[in-house]
Amino acid sequence: MKKMKKLFAVILSLAMVLAMSLTAFAENHVSQNAEGSSKDNVEVSISGLKGAPTVTLYRIAEGVYQGEGANAFVKYNWATGISEEIKAAATTGLSSRNITEIVNGIKERKITPLSGGIVTEGVLEGENYTATVNAGAYIALITNAEDGYVYNPILLT
């Protein structure tokens, strides 16, 4: 019985070591092959919308590029009024508290979306919303849904 326990312990530790190394072998094709320019457009989508709501996108960040192609990205330009705390947090991912702070800033007119940064002309088909926008970061406010549906703000990047 002792030999079986030792054997299972060895097998378990070997499985754990091998499982941890799997992520080390994954390639990040996005950063190696990424190309971009200030002219890039993307399609954003939100699914699962009920009650035919109004979706408004507020552009809060845009990429700054030097030239075109791989490695052209330099930094982000942020909307006026975005705090340094939020800019720093964006490198690891904005929290719901950060998103709420941005939304409140927009509503109180303390944050001014970037030029051309308020998008209202998307397409709502059934429960799916899509819009083609300039690449960047947007806060989506979903309002005026029928039947009492209420939605949290959404960060789209």
KELUM-205510 format. One record per residue: residue in three letters; y, z, x of N, C-alpha, C, O in turn. Coordinates in steps of 0.02 Angstrom, whole numbers, plus 50000, padded with zeros to 5 digits. Each point is the difference from the previous one (the first is absolute). Example, Ala and Ser with C-alpha at 12.3 -4.5 7.8 and 13.67 -1.06 7.14 Angstrom:
! residues 2
ALA497165039050660500595000049955500605000050045499995003350052/SER500544993149930500595000350042500555003749961500555000850025/
END
This chain:
! residues 157
MET499405000050041500605000049959500635000050043500494996849983/LYS499495006950075500585000250044500144993150029500584998150008/LYS498894998250008500094993350027500324995349949500404995750017/MET499425005249919500294995849947500745001449992500404995449991/LYS499795011050012500715001949995500394997050057500554997449990/LYS499175003050071500344997150058500074992549994500524997150016/LEU498964999649959500014992849991500534998049949500384995450012/PHE499645008249931500514998549949500715001350027500464996349984/ALA499625008950056500655001550029500234994450047500584998149999/VAL498964999350041500164994550046500174993849961500494996650015/ILE499125001849934500124994149960500685000649963500384995249998/LEU499755010649975500645001149965500594999350047500504996949983/SER499455006150077500574999550047500094992950024500564997750009/LEU498894998650002500054993050020500334995849945500424995850014/ALA499395005449924500304996449943500755001449995500394995549987/MET499805010850024500715001849997500404996550055500554997549988/VAL499185002550072500354996850057500084992649988500544997250011/LEU498934999549966500044992949987500474998449942500364995050003/ALA499645009149945500434998849943500745000750019500424996349975/MET499745008450069500695000950021500254994250042500604998550000/SER498964998250035500224994550043500094993549963500294995350028/LEU499475004249910500074993749963500724997949992500164994150008/THR500285010549977500704998249990500334997850065500494996249998/ALA499265006050058500294998150064499884992650014500374997050039/PHE499125000149931499844993050013500364995249952499974993950010/ALA500365008849939500344995749952500614996850032500365003350038/GLU499764990349948500584996650026500565000049949499874999749939/ASN500735000750084500584999649956500284992950005500444998750040/HIS499314996949918500214993050002500724999149978500344995350021/VAL499905009249937500684999249974500515000350056500434995650005/SER499545009650037500515000750051499924994850055500504997850029/GLN498885000149985499904995150053500214993049979500244996150041/ASN499665002249896500134993249977500604999649953500124994749971/ALA500255010850021500545000049951500564995450022500194999950058/GLU500074996449895500584995950011500495001549945499815001749944/GLY500824997850072500495001549949500684997450017500154998350058/SER500275001549892500704998250009500395002849941499705002349951/SER500954997650054500425002649946499964995649938500265002049947/LYS499424992250056499954995549944499365001249959499894996649950/ASP499695008150071499365001049967500085002549929500425004349985/ASN499184992949970499955002449931499295002349988499534997450031/VAL500395007449926499345002649983499965000849924500505000649966/GLU498884999550010499895001449929499775007249994499515002050031/VAL500845001849929499805006949987499715000349930500204996149956/SER499345008550033499715000649934499865007349984499865004150043/ILE500184997349893499845006649972499544998749941500154995949956/SER499295007550044499524998949945499925006449959500195005450022/GLY499534993949919499865005749957500605002349960500035005849979/LEU500454989950009500605001849962499874999149926499784994749978/LYS500355010549985499914999749927500675001149966500445003250028/GLY499634994249913500605001049961500574995250016500575001449983/ALA499284993050050500514994950016500645002950030500544999149972/PRO499415004450084500595003250029500464995050036499824994250012/THR500775008250006500464996350043499895002450071500005006050013/VAL499924989350033499895001750071500624997750039500194994149996/THR500115010550041500574998350042499835002250071499805005750012/LEU500284989750035499875001350071500665001150037500474996149991/TYR499565009050050500595001550041499794999350073499565003750024/ARG500764991850012499834998850070500325005450043500615000650003/ILE498965003450030500265005650040499954998850075500305003750039/ALA499324991249982499944998550071499844992650009499664997049959/GLU500595000350097499844993050018499864999750074500285003950039/GLY499304991649980499844999150070500544996450038500324995549973/VAL499785006450089500464996550045499564996550051499585003150033/TYR500524990449974499594996050044500434996850054500584998349989/GLN499125000850069500324996450054499584993750011499485000350032/GLY500764994149942499614993950003499494999849945500085003149948/GLU499374993150064499474999549951499335000750036499964999350061/GLY499525002049901499345000350028499785007050017500315004949980/ALA499134995450057499725006550019500505003950041500364997250042/ASN499665009249947500435004750036500754998849988500415002450038/ALA499764994149909500714998849985500325006049966500615000850003/PHE498995003549965500275005849965500315004850050499705001650052/VAL500915000849932500365004750043500045006949969499825005050032/LYS500414995449906500095006449966500134998849926499994994349977/TYR500125011149987500194999649929500745001649992500265004550033/ASN500074991849923500665001949975499885003649935499634997649957/TRP500685008150035499905004149940500614999549954500564998850023/ALA499335002349914500545000249951500485005750018499795005150026/THR500844993849960500505005250013499845006249960499884999649939/GLY500115006250095499875006349966499305002750011499865005749982/ILE499694990350046499325002550015500055005050057500304998550052/SER499415007449939500065005350051499584998550062499524996249997/GLU500685006950058499624999350062499305002849992499534997650032/GLU500395007649927499355003049987499534994849969499414999550020/ILE500844996749932499594994949967499844994450049499444997550001/LYS501045000450039499874994850049499465002050048499564996050018/ALA500465010350004499495002550047499325000549965499494998450030/ALA500505003949907499385000749963499684993349986499394999549992/ALA501014995250005499734993449983499514997450052499594995749984/THR500455006850077499534997650051499295002249986499524996750022/THR500395008849941499325002349984499854999349926499425000749980/GLY501084998049979499894999249928500445004749961500015006050013/LEU500344991449938500445004149960499615004249950499524997649970/SER500695008550021499695004549951500314998949932500504996649993/SER499195006349956500294999549933500685003449998500444997849963/ARG499665007450076500655003450004500534995350029500564999849976/ASN499254996350077500464995250029500194994649949500584998149994/ILE498924999449969500134994849951500455002649944500454996549978/THR499425009750000500435003049949500715000850025500484998849963/GLU499605003150100500675000650029500374993350000500594999649986/ILE499054995050030500304993350000500204998149929500554997549989/VAL499005003649963500154998249930500615003849976500454997149969/ASN499585009450044500585004049979500634997550034500534999849969/GLY499434998250094500574997350035500254993449969500604998849996/ILE498934997049983500184993749967500345001549933500524997149985/LYS499185007449976500285001649934500695003250006500444998749959/GLU499665005450092500645003450010500504995750040500555002250015/ARG499244991850002500414995250038500185002650070500524998250028/LYS499055006149999500085002350069499634995450048500144999950060/ILE499384996349914499644995050039500164993249969499914998949940/THR500314996550103500174993349978499464995250024499924999150060/PRO499704997849894499494995250022500314994450042500594998549994/LEU499014998650049500244994650043500224994149958499814999349942/SER500604996450087500274994249963499434995849972499504998850034/GLY500584999149905499474996449966499405004449986499454997649987/GLY500665009050015499445004749999499825002849933499565004349996/ILE500754993449950499795002249934499674994149966500334995149984/VAL499015005350006499624994449973499775001749930499655004949989/THR500554991049964499805001149930499604994149973499755000449944/GLU500204994250094499684994049973499274999250024499844995250034/GLY499755009549947499294999350013499654997649937500334998749950/VAL499025000550054499624997649943499515005549979499605002450040/LEU500424999449897499535004849972499534996449953500204997649947/GLU499175001850074499484996749960499485005349983499625002150044/GLY500354999849894499535005249981500175006650034500545002849989/GLU499014999750053500115006250035500204998950073500025004850038/ASN500114989049982500144998450070500714997250009500224995649964/TYR500125007250086500684997850017499974996950070499695002850045/THR500634991549964500064996950066500714997450009500344998149953/ALA499875002050110500664997350018499974997550071499655003050042/THR500704991749973500074997650068500665002450027500534998549971/VAL499445005150084500605003250028500034998950075499504998150032/ASN501095003249997500055000050073499595005750028499965005449970/ALA499724993650087499595005250030500435006250013500584999450019/GLY499125006449972500355006350011499675005549961499424999549981/ALA500955005950007499745005649961500415000749937500624999450001/TYR499055001849944500325000449934499765006349964499445002250009/ILE500995000549950499825005249952499984996649932500494996949980/ALA498965003749984499944997249933500105005649949499665005150001/LEU500834993849955500115004549943499744996549938500204994449985/ILE499375008949979499684997249941500255004049940499855005949994/THR500534990849963500335003549945499894996349933499734994549998/ASN500495008749949500024997149933499324997749974499964995149964/ALA499505008450055499344998149975499935002549928500255005349982/GLU499404990749979499885001849931499455005349996499645001150048/ASP500305002149895499485004949986500015006050046499495003450008/GLY501094998150022500085006150038499714999950071499955005350031/TYR499854988949994499754999750068500565001550050500554997449994/VAL499295006850055500485001950052499674998750067499425001850010/TYR500954995250037499734998450065500405003250056500615000549995/ASN499055001550058500325002550060500284994150038499744994449994/PRO500775006650046500254994750044499454998050050499585004050018/ILE500444989750003499504997450046500344997150061500514996649994/LEU499225004850065500244997050062499594993850014499385000250002/LEU500954994250006499674993650015500244997650068500604999750012/THR498934998750033500194997450066499624993850015500084997150053/
END
